[in-house]
Amino acid sequence: MVPGYILFFYSSLALHIVSATDTAAVLLKDPETIVSENGHFKVGFFSPSNLKNRYLGIWYDNVSVMDFVWVANRNNPLSDSSGVLILSEDGNLQVLNGRKDVIWSSNVSQPVANTSRTAKLSDSGNFCLLELSMDLTSSSNGTVIWQSFDHPTDSILPSMKLRMSSSNMRQRLQSWKSPSDPSYGRFSLGTDSLTHSQIFIWDGDRPHWRSGPWNGNIFLGLLYTGVPNDYANTHMQQNGEGEVDMVYTGISKLAFSHYAFSYDGTINEIWWDQSKRAWETVYRAPDDNCDFYNKCGAFATCNSLESPICQCLRGFKPKNSQEWNSGNWSGGCVRRTSLKCGTTGSQREGFFVVRRVKPPDLAEWLAGLSQTDCRTQCLENCSCLAYAYDVGAGCMYWSRYLIDIQELPSDGVDLYIRLPESELGGNHKSKVVITGVILGIGSIAIILCLFWWCKTRRKEREVRRNSRKTMMLENHHRGDGRSQCRVEELPQLRYENLAVATNNFHESNKLGKGGFGQVYKGRMKDGQEIAVKRLSDNSGQGLQEFTNEVVVISRLQHRNLVRLLGFCAEGGEKMLVYEYMPNKSLDVFLFDPVKRKLLDWGKRFNIIEGICRGLIYLHRDSRLRIIHRDLKASNILLDEDLNPKISDFGMARIFMDNQDQHETRRVVGTYGYMSPEYAMEGHFSEKSDVFSFGVLVLEILTGCRNSTFWIEEQSLTLLGYMWKLWTENNVASIVDPAISNPIFRNDIERCIQVGLLCVQEYVKDRPSVATVLSMLVSEIVDLPYPKQPGFSKRLTAWDTSSSGSQIQQNSSASSITITYLSGR
């Protein structure tokens, strides 16, 4: 191991100092490393996980989970371990391969004159090329002529100045391409201005996230909480050279705190928790849906605490109501009433204030104005759409669009939106008169109405309660056989059209049979292929599941969720019309000894990841917070490219934002996929879906169905047997031979570990689905050791067919309907 400061003055070992007449000097050879004097940082050659390519980089030396903070040859890797780092004859740092080709260079153009040069890894993690005086009496440590801090890759360390010049504002940090590929990725970080700086993340050429403008003290679009001494100080400063520096001081109380710019486009402030032996996140952006740039389009605000999260500003309406109501807010909003600048005629204009928001993008500034002058200037300028004032940032106004507005629970600025008087509530004098009249009449009206309201309130509640009970039946059983059921944004199709499309529901068009009916393939008149789910007449629960599925899935849109095209409810017929999936469901492939060979490791991992992303959307990202409750292989449909789509939302339930768990007296589901707390006690939550997902993962990796798996001498389920093999370090013996390849062994075992973490018996032990995804894509490197799964042993041998049959168990507490329950 080479010492941190490489300096040998005029000796026979003077290999690390070069002058104009010296030959190249070798600083280190792969796998040698250089360690900083404080032992915190190390520079050397490394290989990312699962790759053989070698890179010169810097990382923390005292942590068990590698975090690379700088990479030299990120776009030009070494193919083997022959790399060397040298000080070249012209005084540059260079990385050479085994053929002596230059793979990377510091590219310092300043010639080596009557000086010598050396390299040093500082205690701050800065790798420097120093110019030394030839004067032996000099006490100087040398002049920095090149340093890694001036050429960052994807990390910001304490005391680093992220310099942004007019020629290089947008790409000061560049994300990795993937967790194991340091080459340039999609995302870059920088600023859009040197005068009123705000931090931007770009996805290619498109804005992805921004901080809001710097006001000399804070970024106006971020939340600031906590005591300053406990939190990092990140600020922008002019350096007097026509450039701007972003300076990060770190968090003194947290070990190795720094910013890491992830391959997925998030900037994360992280620190090392030695007790957990893991990197912990202090701050992350973007962190929720409203953080993404212009989430709600022009003239709209985003509030992640509201549902829906997007709302048009006062005086505006959706540009496209149909798209807006379906959850596609990108079109934004337009004015209800056009502005007619000034006070001509009867049309006057004023301002409506929206409190505590991130200032919209595309702001313009008026220097030296007070807040009153700012308002006056905006009102006199016919092109001014809105203004905001901040003591540090001054007068901001907008003349083009109001985009990327986010409502904040604290901090932010007050935004004053220019509106015609009709949108502000009319003439102020008129309002005084009207208010007096209303108060007089209102007092009398309130007294007269109060008694009537109290008398009829109970009756109204009873009517509403009875109405809810009978509404669905009335919708489906009108005298003329036609339904008046209406679901916004979803077409109601005619029975005769679906009968024609399916050849009168001919047996040859049957795709399968579920717990509540049969599914048929059809073709509409325009040639579109569809799948028609026809609920059976004798289904005791069909009406409730039908209504639930129409309401829930009509509001969901995600590439990993099946798309509902329409519904039919006429007379006794209840049908759902879906997009047609040519490869049917996952179980058709997975549990067939021939077809499962078509699912190689890449396809299986894509299916696992796709299901996980679909669940994240249901649990966190959709307009509704959905618990599926019946996740299983037969409910995962596969498109023509074998991409997964979650289907069958008949048992799904909507959770409120502040709701973590719900209890039901009617437990419905499928044997082998239900979590213990749901099957035994009727409690379900996001972690119930996580349990089902874990079962699915283990089935995908083994090709075995959990509900029919049986180790006779031990009475173990698939979950129990997999956990037994895991503790014996022998999981390879049960992996499906179709994917059992040594090349994929680490990835497969990682997925098995994630699956076992998902099926742990106790809810608190299971990870969230977002954490599961991070584990799967190796964002979380060190995984916890799984505990014993729920339902690991089979105590009874009940029938294991579909979820249509039920077993009634009575107790003093409640009567719970349980589908194929088997404890461990």
N, C-alpha and C positions, 0 to 999 in steps of 0.2 A: 504494500500500500504506500503510495507516494505522499509525502507531507503536503499540507495545504499551501504553504508558501514555497514555491520552487525557485530557490535562489542560491547559487554557488559561485562566489566571487573568485575569479582568476585562480582556479585550481585545475588539476588534471581531470576533474569531474565536471567542468563547466559546460554541461550539455544543454542547460536550460536558459542560457543567455546567449543571444546572437547579436553580432554586429554586422556591419556591411560586408565584412570579408569572411564571416563564419559560414560553415555549412549547416544544413538543417539539423535540428536537435529533436530527438524523440522525447516527448513529455510523458506519454503513457501508451501502453499496448493493451489491447483487449486480452484478458478481462481485468487489468489493473484499474485502480480508481484513485482519485485525489479527494481527500477529506478536508473540510474547513477546520480551522484551528479550534473552534468551539465544538466540533463533532456533530453539528446539526445537518450539514449538507455534504453531498458526495457528487462528484462528477466522474463519469465513465461511460462505458458502452453497456447498453441494455437491449433486451428484446421484450416487446409487449407480450401479454398473455396470448398463447396459442399461435405465435408467429416465430419464425426463425430469423427474420430480418433484424439487423443490429443498427442501433442509433447511438450517437453521442448525446448525452443528456445530463441533467442535474435533478437530483431527487433528495428527499429527506432521508437521513441515515438512521435515525433512531425510532422509526416506526415500522410496524410489521406489514402494513398495507401500503404498497408502493404508490407514491403520488409524484409523477414527473412534472416538474415546474418549468423546465426549459428543454428544448430539443434542437440540436444544431441542424442535422441533415434530414429534416422531417420529410422532405419530398424526394430524397435521394438516398434510400437506405443501403446499407451494406448487406450483401447476401450471405456473408459468413462471418467468422470471428477473426478475420485477418486485419481488422482496422487498427490504425495507429493515429494518435494525435501528435502533431509535430509543431515546432516553431520553424518556419521555412526560412530559406536564405534571405528572402526579402522582408523578414520580420513579421509574417502573418501566422496566425493559428490556422492549421489545415488538418483535415481528416483524409487519410489515404487508405485505399484498399490494398489487397495483396499484390496487385499489379502496379502499385505506386500511382494510380490515378487519383487526382484530387476530387474527393467526393463533396467536400465543403471547405470554405475558406472565410476568414474574417474580413478579407478584402479591404484591408487598410492600405490606402494609396500613399500615405506619408512614408518617405524613404527612411531607412536606417542610416543615420549619419554617424556622428561621433558618440553614439549612445549604444546601449544594449537593451534588450527587451526580455521580459520574463512574464510568466502567467501566474495568477493567484486566484483561488476560490475563497472569497471573503466569507465572514461569519454571517452575512445577510443573504448568502446564496447567489452573489453576483460573481460571475466568472470574468476576470479582467485580463487584458493584455496591457502591460505596464512598460513605460519607457523609463529607463534608469540612467541617471547621470554617471559618467565615467569617473567623476570626482569621488574618490574613496572616502573623503572626509565629510561628504554630504550625508545628512541624517534623513533625507527624503526617502519615502517608500516608493517613489516613482510617480510618473504622470500617467493617468489612464488614457490610452489612445483608442481602446475598443473595450466594450463591456456588454455582457449578455443582457443587462437591464435595458440597454438601448435597442435591443432586438428581441422583444418578448415573443413568446409563442402563444400560450393559452392560460398563463397564470400571472397574477399581480402579487408580489411579495411586499411585506412592510419595508418602507424606505425607498421602494421603487417609484420612479417618476415616469408615468406613462405619457410620453411626449407626443403631442399632436401638432403637426404643422399644416400649412395650407395645402401642401402636396401629399399629405398622408394623414387624413382625418378619419377615414372610414374603416381602416384595416389595421388598427394597432394590435388587436388580438385576433387570432384566427383559430377556430375550434379544430379539434381533431376530426378526422373523417368518420371514425367509429371508435369504440372503446379500445380497440387494439390496433388502430392505424393512425399514427401521428400526422399524416399528410394533411394538407389543407382540406377542411371540411366546408359545409354549406354556410356556416355562420361566422360573422366577423363582428368586432366590437370597436367603437370609436366615437367620434362626435360629428355633429353636422354643422358646427359653427365654432369659430374661434372667439367670437365676441360675446354671444349669449349661449354658452356651452351647455349641452345636455348630452348624456351618454346614450348612445344608440346601439342596439343589436340589429344586424341585418341578416336576413335569410336570402343569400345571393344578393340581388339588387333591391329586394323588398324590405321595408322596415318590419322588424319583428317585435321590438320592445324599445321603450325609451324611458328615461328617468324623469323627464320634465326639466325645465331650465334651471341652471345654477344661479342663485341670487346673491352669491358672495358668502353664504353661510350654510345653506342646505340646497338639495335638489327639490324643487317645488312639487314633484309628482310622487315622492316617496314618503312613507310613514317613518317617523322618528320617535322611538320609545326608549326608555331606559336612562340610566345615569351616564353622562358622557365618559366618565373614567372607566366604565365597564364596557363601553362599546367603541368600535373603530371610528377613527376620524378619516373620512374620505372626502377630499375636496379638490376643486379645480383652482388653478392659479395661472396668471399670465407670467411668463418668465422674462419679459423684456426683449425678446428676440422675435416677436411676431408669432409666438407659439404658445400653446397652452399645455400645462402639465396636470395630469390627474395623479394626485398623491394619496397613498394609502399608508396609514401608520400602524395598522394591525390592532389587535386586541391584547393588551398586556397581560390580562389574567387568563388567557386561553392559549394553550400550547400550539405553536406552529400555525397560527391563524393566517390565512391568505385567501385571495380570490382565485377560484378555479372556473375557467370558462369551458363548459361541457360541450361534447359533440352534439347534444340535442338542442343547443342554443340557449341554455340557461347559464347565468352567472351566479356562482355559489360562493358565499363566504363560509369557509369551513375551518375546523380546528381538530386537533388530535385528542381524543379522550382515551387516555391510557388505561383507565379502569375497564372500559368496554373494548379496548383495542380496536377502535374504529374511528373513522372520520365523522364528525358531527357537523350539521349545517346550522349556522347562525342566521343566515339570510339567503334568500333565493329569489331570483327574478328571471323570467316571469314565473309567478307562483300560482295564479289562478286565471280563470278565463278572461277576466277584465284586464289583466296585465298585457294581453296580446294587443299589438298595435291596431288601433281603429277597429276593435271588435264589433262595434255596433254601427259603423258607418258614420256618415256626416250628420251633424245636428242631432246627435243622440248621446245619451250618457249610459255608462255601464256601472252597475253596482252588483257585486258578487253576492251580496246579502239579500238581494231581491229575487223574485221569480215572476216573470222572466228577468234576466239580468239586464236587458236592454230596454230603455224607455226613450221615446222622442222628447226633445226639449219642449218647454212651454211654447205654444204657438206653432208647433210643427206636427206633422203626421207622417206615417210610413210612406215611403215612395212607392212601394209595392206591398199592399196589404197581405196578399196571399203568401209571398215569400216571408214577410215579417212574422206572420202568425205561425208559420211552419218552423221558425227558429233560424231562418237565414236572414240575418240582420245586416249583411254587408251592403245592401242598397241604401241604407240610412233613411233619413227623413227629409221632407220638404216643407216649406212654409204653407200654412193654411191661408194666410192673407199676405199679399205682397206688400213690401215697404214702399211708401211714397215720401221720399226724403223731405225733411223740413216741416213746416207748419202750414203749407198751402191748403186752402179749402178746410174741410172739417177733419182731415186726417192728421192726427198728431202721433208722435212716437215717443216711447220711453224705454226704460230698461227693467227687465225682470232678473232678479239675482238668483243664482244657483250656488249654494254654499259648499265650501270645502271640496274642491275638485282639483284634479291634475289639470293644469292649463292646457287648452287645446294646442295641437301642433301648428306650425306655420305662423307663429306669432311675429308681429312687427313691433318695434319699440319707438317710443317718443321720449327723448331725453329731457331731463330737468323739469318734469311736470309734477304737480301735486295730484292727489287723487281727484280733487274737484276739477282741476284743469284737464285731467285725463278724461273724465266724463264729458266735459264740455267739448273737447276736441273731437271725441268720437261722435257726439250728437251732431256736430257741425260738418262732419265728413260723411257724405252720402254713401261712401263705400265701406264705412265701418260697420261691421255686423255685431261686434261685441268688444268689451274691454275688460281688463282686470288690472288691479294695482297691488304691487307688493313693495314694501319699503326697500328691500334690497334690489329687486329686479326692476323697479320703476313701473312706468306705464306701458302695458302691453295691449295691443289691439289686433283685431283680425278682420281682414277684408276679402278673404277668399272662401274658405270653408271652416267650420268648427268640427274638427275631427280628433279622435282619440281622447275623448273626455271620460275621465274615470272619477266616480264619486268616492271620497275617502272618509273614513270615520273620524279622522282628525287631520290637522295640518292642511296642506293644499291652499288654494286661493278662492276668493269669491268671484264668480264669473257673471258679468252683467250683460245680458243678451238683449239686443235691440229688437223691439216688437212694436207693431202698431197699437194704438190705444185700445182698439177693440179686443185685443188679446190680453190687455192689462186689466180690464174690468171697467172701462168707460171713463167719462168725465168725473173728475174728483169732486166738483161741486154737486153734481147730480147724486154722487154716492152719499153725500152727507144728508141730503133730503130723503133719499130712498131709505137710508139707514134709520132715520127717525121714524118714518112711517112704519117700517118693518118692526121696529122695537115696540111701537104702540100696539099695532095689530097683533104682533107676535105674542105679546104678553097675554092678551085675551085668548088667543088661539091655543097657546100652550095649556092654559088652565082648563079650557073646554076639552082639549084633546087628551089630557093626561088621564082622566077617568076612563074615557073610551079605550085608550091604549092598554091600560092595565086590565080592563075587563076582557078585551079580545086577545091579549097576548097568548094566554094559555091555549085558547081555541086555535089560534093560528099555528102554534107549535104542533098541535095534534094533527092539523090538516096537512102540514108539511111532512110530518112523520109518516102518515098514511099514504101521502102522495109518493114519497120515495119508495115505499114498499110496492106500490102498484104500478109505478111508472113503466118499468121494463115490460111487464105483462101487457099493459095497454099499448105500448109501442109495437108489440109483436102479434097482437091478436085483435086488430080492428075488424069491424064487420065486413069490410070489403076485401079482406085478405092482404091488404097492402100495409106496409109499415110507415109510420111517421117518424121513425128513429132517424135522427140527423147527427152526424159527427162532423164537426167543422174540419175542413181541409181534406176530407176523405170521400171519394165518390161512392155512392150507393148504387150497386149494379142490379139489374133486373134478373130474376130467376130464369126466365126463358133464354136470355142471352148466355148465361152460364151453362144451361142445359145443352144448348147448341155447341158451345165451345168444348164441352166434354163428351160429346156424342151421347147425350142423355145419361151421363155418369156411367158409361159402359165399363164393364169389368176390365177390359183391356187397357183402359186409361188409369186404372187404380195404381197409385204410387206407394201406398202404404196405409196402415191403420194405427191410430193412436188411441189414447184412453178415452177421448170424447168424440171420436168419429173417424171418418175415412178421408184420404187425400187423393185427389184426381188431377191428372195432367189435362190441360186444355189449351186451346188456341183460339184467340179472339179474331174477329173479322179482319182487323188490321195486321194479323200475322203474329202478334205478340203471344209468346208462350207463357202460360200461367200455371200456378198450382192452387187448386181449390180445396180448402179444408171444409168438409161438410159435417156439421155436428149431427150426431145420431139423435133420433126422436126420443129414445128411451134413456138418454143421459140425464140423470137427476141433477147434475151440477152444470150441465152444458150452458144454460142461459147466463149464469153468473160469469163463467169463464169466458164465454163469447163476448159479453159486454166489456169485461175487464180488458180483454186483449185488444178490442177495437180502440178503446179509450187510451190505453197505455201506448201501444206500438204506433198508433197514428201520429204521435208526437215525437217519435224517435227517429233519428237519421244518423247512421254510422256505417262505415264500410264493412264492419263485422257484425252487423245486425241485419236479419232478413227484412226486406222491404214489403210493407203491406200496401197493396195497390187499391184495394177497395173491399166492400162487404155487401152482403145481401141479407135482408131480414124481411121475408114476406111470409105471412101466415105462420106455419110451424117451421119453416125453413130458416136456418141460421148458417151462413157460409162466410168464410174469410178467403180473400183472394190475394195470394202472394206472388212475388216474382218466382219464376221457375228455376230450380237448381238442378242442372242436368246430372250431377253426380250424387243426388239424393243426400243421405245423411252419413255422418262419420261412422256410425256403427256398421253400415253396409260394407265399408272397406275394412275397418279395424278388426272385426271379428270374423272375417272370411279368410281362410287359410291361403287362398289364391290372391284375392284382391289386396290383401294387406301388403303384399310385396311391392305394390305400386306406390306405397307410402315410404319413400326413403327418409333418411334422417332430416334432410333439409325441409321436406314437405311436412314432416311431423312437427318439427320445431316451429315452422311457420304457422301451423294450426294452433299449437299451444300459445304462441305469442298473440295470434289474432284473437283467440277466445279471451285472453287476458285483457287485451286492449278494449274489446267489446264490453267486458265487465267494468273496466275503469270508466268508460262512458256512462254506463248505467248507474254506477255508484256515485260518480263525482261530477261528470262533465255535461250531462244532459240537462234539459230544462226541468225534468222530473228526476227525483232520486229513486231508483228502481231496485228492488230486491227480486231476483228472478224466481227463486225457490224450486225450480225444476231443471237445473242444469245437468244434462246427461248427454251421452254420445248420440242418441237418436234425435236430440234437439239441436245438434250442431249440423247445419246443412253445408254442403260444399259446392262452390260454383265450378265453372268449367276449368278453372286453374287450380282447383282444390283449395281455394281460400275459404276459411270458415266463416259462417254467419250464424249467430245465435238466433234461435226461433222459439216459438210456442211460449207466449207470455200470458197464457190463461191463468196461471197461478201467481203471476207477478204482483207485487204490492208496492205502493208508493210510500216512501218515507218523507217526513218533514226534515228540513235542514238540521234541526236540533234534536232529531230523534235517532237513537243508536240501536234500539231493540224494540220488538213488538211481540205480543203474545196472542196466540190464536187457540181456540178450542177445536178447530177443525184442521188437523194436520194432514196435508195431502202432499204427495211427492212420489218418488220412485225408490224402491228398495235398492240399497247399495250406494246411494248418492246423498241421502239425508244426513245432516249433522246430528250428533247425539243430543244436543240441547233442544233441537227442533223435534226430533222423533220422540224423545222421552217427555219433554215438558211443554212443547208447543212454542218455544221461544225461537224467533228467527231474527237475523240481522245480516249485515254485509258479510260477516264471518261465516254464515251458513252457506252463502254462495262460494266463499273461499274454500270451504270443506269440499263442496261438490266439485269445484275446479281441481282440487288436489287429487280427488279420485279419478277424474278425467285424465289428468297428466300421467298418473301411474298406469291407467289402462292404455293410453297411447304409447307409452314406452314398452309395455310388456305384450300388448295384443291380447290381454286376458280381460274378461268381463268380471268386475268385482262381485256382482250379484250371484254368479254361478261358480266362482272360484272356490276350490275346496281342497284342503290338505287334510285327508281323513284322519291320520294319526294324531294331528294336533288341533283339528277343528279351527284352523286359521283362515281368515278372509284374505283377500289379496293385500289389504292394507297391513294386516298383522304379519303375513309372510314376508312382505317387502321390508317391513321394519326389522324383522328377525334377521333377514339377510344383510341389512344395512349394519346392524350391530356386529355382524360377523365379517363385515367387509367383503361380502360375496354377492353383491347385487347383479354382477354381470351374468350370473347363472340364470336369471329370469328375464333378462332383456330380450325382446323380440329378435330372433336371429336375422331378420330382414334388415336391421339397423345395427347389429352387433359387430361393429368395426372398430379396431383399436384407435383409428384416427379420431373417432368421435367419442371415445370413452369418457374423457373429462367432461365434455358438454352433457353427455347423457347422465352421468352420475350427478352432475350439478342439478339437472332437472329432476332427478329422483329425489335429491335432498330437498328441493323446493316443494315437490309434491308431498313429501312426508311432513314438512313444516305446515303445510296447508291442512292436513287431516289430523293434526294433534287434537286430543280429546277436548281440552279446555279452550274456550273462546279466546281468552286473553293471551294464550300462547300462539295463536295463529296470526300471521302477518296480514296487513291490509293488502288489497289487490294491487294498489300502486307500489307497495314495497315488493310484492311478488314479481312485478314486471322488472323492477330494478335488479332483483336477484337473477332473473332469467337472462337479462342482457348484460350481466356482469358489472353493472354500475356499483352494486354491493358485492365486494370480493369475498370477504370472510363471512360465511353463512353460519347461523347458529346451529347447534346440534339438535336434531328433532327429538321430541319426546314421544312416548308411545301413542299410537293413533287411537281414536275412538272406534268402536266396533271392530277390534282386531281379532276377536274370537267369535265364532258362530255357535250360540248355545242351542238354537233350534234349527230345524230344517224345514222351514215353511215353503210353500209354493213360491216360485220366483218369477212369475210372469209379469205382465204389465201392471201399471198402477191403477187399474180399474177396480180391483177388488179391495175391500177394506175389512179391517178387524176392529171391532168396537171393544174398548176397554173402559170399564167404569171404575171410578174412584170417588172418594168423598169430596175431593176438590173439584173435579170437573169430568166431563165426558169428552174424551178425545178420540177422533177418528184417526187411526194409524194405518199406514200402508206398509205392509211387510216389515214389521219392526223386528230387529234382531240385535240384542245387546252384546257387550263383551264381558 
